[in-house]
């Protein structure tokens, strides 16, 4: 009887051990540990230290902040100021255009995004318009434009910009009309009236699309395409102005500018540093426990 009991106990023990081994193979039990994760390539030393100490939550939060700084670099309030000279009209007049002007501009770059602009200049004309029988002379007269640009490349360095802007322009000027020919069909006679010293003024608005690129050092060049329209202009008793300084011919809707710029940086020490290739510190891919 004792032999039978001994054999039964042995069989039961072997069966229980076999079942336990099967359960371990099916559902292995692993101890819960705090492991060190391998940081991404290019991670700063500060974040790597957080990884090493096991503070992965803080490390990942810091990585997100650094990523946002790279995507949206924060330039100082007063990034730079740029002085420009429009040279397109003088070039066109040198090649035969009978009207135009020259202006200078000052642009304040704020956060490398918003850019208040002031443009002042002088314009003149001495031309016989096509399909017209008179000569129009606009005396040298001043004009001013004020507005702002929005730089779409604010994430990049200020050396390269693409912007959309608005302007409000105004001019006061004096003009003459002479060598005019007026034909009377009834009497079959011709008259040649002269209209002198006509005074006028005008106010207009502009939408501007512009591009500026760095040439060398602080020197850059830029193009602007303008769509403009007159808000108001003064008519005289005998005529309407044909050319308006700073605007162009009265019936035009498009204008272009080509300018050379000189940029003076402000608070350069606060500019976002340019990205540099850094040798990242690599940790072993094998996880290791950290003592708590």
C-alpha positions in Angstrom: 0.0 0.0 0.0 2.8 2.3 0.9 4.5 1.6 -2.4 1.3 2.5 -4.3 1.0 5.8 -2.4 4.7 6.6 -3.1 4.2 6.0 -6.8 1.0 8.1 -6.9 2.7 11.0 -5.2 5.6 10.8 -7.7 3.3 10.8 -10.7 1.3 13.8 -9.3 4.5 15.7 -8.6 5.8 15.1 -12.2 2.5 16.1 -13.7 2.3 19.3 -11.7 5.9 20.3 -12.6 5.1 19.6 -16.3 2.0 21.8 -16.2 3.9 24.6 -14.4 6.7 24.5 -17.0 4.1 24.7 -19.8 2.5 27.7 -18.2 5.8 29.5 -18.0 6.5 28.9 -21.6 3.1 30.2 -22.6 3.0 33.3 -20.3 6.5 34.2 -19.3 6.8 36.6 -16.4 9.2 39.5 -16.9 10.2 41.8 -14.1 9.0 45.5 -14.6 12.1 47.6 -14.9 12.9 51.2 -15.9 15.1 50.9 -19.0 17.3 53.4 -20.8 16.1 54.3 -24.3 18.5 55.2 -27.1 18.1 58.9 -27.9 17.6 60.0 -31.5 20.6 61.1 -33.6 21.8 64.7 -32.9 20.3 64.9 -29.4 21.9 67.5 -27.2 23.9 66.5 -24.1 21.3 67.9 -21.7 18.7 65.6 -23.2 21.0 62.6 -23.2 21.6 63.1 -19.5 17.9 62.9 -19.0 17.8 59.7 -20.9 20.6 58.2 -18.9 18.9 59.0 -15.6 15.7 57.4 -16.9 13.7 60.6 -17.1 12.5 59.9 -20.6 9.3 61.9 -20.2 11.3 65.2 -19.6 13.7 64.2 -22.4 11.0 63.8 -24.9 9.3 67.1 -23.8 12.6 68.9 -24.2 13.0 67.3 -27.7 9.6 68.7 -28.7 10.6 72.2 -27.6 13.9 72.0 -29.4 12.1 70.8 -32.6 9.7 73.8 -32.4 12.6 76.2 -32.0 14.2 74.8 -35.2 10.9 75.0 -37.1 9.9 78.4 -35.8 13.1 80.3 -34.9 12.4 83.3 -32.8 14.1 86.4 -34.1 14.3 89.5 -31.9 11.6 92.2 -32.2 14.0 94.5 -34.1 15.7 92.1 -36.5 17.3 94.5 -39.0 16.7 97.7 -40.9 17.1 97.8 -44.7 17.7 100.9 -46.9 16.9 100.5 -50.6 17.1 102.5 -53.9 14.7 101.8 -56.8 16.9 101.8 -60.0 14.5 100.5 -62.5 12.9 103.8 -63.5 16.2 105.6 -64.0 17.4 102.8 -66.2 14.3 102.9 -68.3 14.6 106.7 -68.7 18.2 106.3 -69.7 17.0 104.0 -72.5 14.3 106.4 -73.8 11.3 106.3 -71.4 9.9 109.9 -71.1 8.5 109.6 -67.6 9.5 108.0 -64.3 11.1 108.7 -60.9 13.6 107.5 -58.3 12.8 106.7 -54.7 14.5 105.4 -51.6 13.0 103.1 -49.0 13.5 102.2 -45.4 12.2 98.8 -44.1 12.2 97.8 -40.4 12.2 94.0 -40.0 10.3 92.9 -36.9 10.6 89.2 -35.8 11.7 88.6 -39.4 8.0 88.6 -40.3 6.3 92.0 -40.1 8.0 94.8 -42.0 6.8 98.5 -41.8 8.0 100.3 -45.0 8.5 104.0 -45.9 9.2 105.1 -49.5 9.9 108.6 -50.6 10.9 109.9 -54.0 10.5 112.3 -56.9 9.0 111.9 -60.3 8.8 113.8 -63.6 7.5 113.5 -67.1 8.0 115.1 -70.6 6.2 113.0 -73.1 3.8 113.0 -76.0 1.4 110.1 -75.2 0.6 107.6 -78.0 -2.5 108.5 -80.0 -2.7 111.9 -78.4 -2.0 115.3 -79.9 -0.4 117.1 -77.0 2.8 117.1 -75.0 2.5 116.5 -71.2 5.1 117.9 -68.9 5.1 117.1 -65.2 7.5 119.2 -63.2 9.8 117.4 -60.7 7.4 116.6 -57.8 7.6 114.6 -54.6 5.7 111.5 -53.5 5.5 109.2 -50.5 4.3 105.7 -49.9 3.8 104.0 -46.5 2.8 100.5 -45.7 4.0 97.1 -44.5 5.1 93.7 -45.8 4.5 90.2 -44.5 7.5 87.9 -45.0 6.5 84.3 -45.8 10.0 83.0 -45.3 10.2 84.1 -41.7 11.4 80.6 -40.7 14.6 81.2 -42.8 17.4 83.6 -42.5 16.6 87.3 -43.3 19.0 87.1 -46.3 16.2 85.7 -48.4 12.6 87.0 -48.3 9.3 86.6 -50.2 6.6 88.9 -49.1 3.2 90.3 -49.7 2.5 94.0 -48.8 0.2 96.9 -49.0 1.0 100.6 -49.6 -0.8 103.9 -49.4 0.7 106.5 -51.7 0.2 110.3 -52.1 1.7 113.0 -54.3 1.2 116.7 -55.0 2.5 118.0 -58.4 2.2 120.6 -61.1 2.0 119.9 -64.9 1.7 121.7 -68.2 0.0 120.7 -71.5 1.2 122.3 -74.7 1.5 121.6 -78.5 -2.0 120.5 -78.4 -4.1 120.4 -81.6 -7.9 120.8 -81.5 -9.7 120.4 -84.8 -13.1 122.0 -85.4 -14.9 120.1 -88.1 -17.6 122.8 -88.7 -15.2 125.6 -89.4 -12.4 123.3 -90.5 -10.0 125.2 -88.3 -7.3 124.0 -85.9 -6.5 125.5 -82.5 -3.4 125.0 -80.5 -4.3 125.8 -76.8 -1.7 125.8 -74.1 -2.6 124.9 -70.5 0.1 125.9 -68.1 0.8 125.5 -64.3 -2.0 123.1 -63.5 -1.8 121.9 -59.9 -3.1 118.6 -58.7 -2.7 115.8 -56.1 -3.5 112.2 -55.9 -4.0 109.4 -53.3 -3.8 105.7 -54.3 -3.4 102.2 -52.9 -1.1 99.3 -53.9 -0.9 95.5 -53.4 2.7 94.4 -53.6 4.3 91.0 -54.3 8.1 91.0 -53.7 11.2 88.9 -53.6 14.6 89.7 -52.2 17.9 87.8 -52.4 21.3 88.3 -50.9 24.1 89.2 -53.3 27.1 89.6 -51.0 27.6 90.8 -47.5 24.9 93.3 -46.5 24.0 93.9 -50.2 20.9 92.4 -51.7 18.6 92.9 -54.7 14.8 92.7 -54.9 11.9 92.8 -57.3 8.4 94.0 -56.7 5.2 93.6 -58.8 2.5 96.1 -57.9 -1.2 96.2 -58.6 -2.5 99.7 -57.8 -5.5 101.9 -58.1 -6.4 105.5 -57.6 -8.6 106.5 -54.6 -8.8 110.1 -55.5 -7.1 112.7 -57.7 -7.8 116.4 -58.4 -9.2 117.3 -61.8 -8.7 120.9 -63.1 -11.2 122.9 -65.1 -9.3 122.2 -68.4 -7.7 118.8 -68.0 -7.0 115.6 -66.1 -3.4 114.6 -65.2 -1.9 112.1 -67.5 1.2 111.2 -65.3 1.2 111.0 -61.5 4.6 110.9 -59.7 5.1 107.7 -57.7 2.1 106.1 -59.5 2.7 106.2 -63.2 0.3 107.0 -65.9 -3.2 107.6 -64.6 -4.8 104.7 -66.4 -2.2 102.1 -65.5 -2.9 99.2 -63.0 0.4 97.4 -62.9 3.9 98.6 -62.0 7.3 97.0 -61.3 10.3 97.9 -59.2 13.9 96.7 -59.0 15.9 97.8 -56.1 19.3 97.5 -54.5 19.3 97.1 -50.7 21.8 97.6 -47.8 20.9 95.8 -44.6 21.9 96.9 -41.1 21.5 94.0 -38.6 20.0 94.8 -35.1 20.5 92.6 -32.1 22.5 90.0 -34.1 23.6 88.3 -30.9 20.0 87.3 -30.3 19.4 85.8 -33.7 18.8 82.0 -33.8 22.1 80.2 -34.3 22.6 78.5 -37.7 22.3 74.8 -37.6 25.6 73.0 -37.3 26.4 69.3 -37.8 27.2 67.9 -34.4 28.5 64.5 -33.5 25.9 62.8 -31.6 26.7 60.6 -28.6 25.4 57.1 -29.1 24.3 54.9 -26.3 24.2 51.1 -26.4 21.1 49.8 -27.9 20.9 47.2 -25.2 18.6 48.2 -22.4 20.0 48.3 -18.9 18.1 48.6 -15.6 18.4 51.8 -13.6 18.4 51.6 -9.8 15.5 53.5 -8.2 
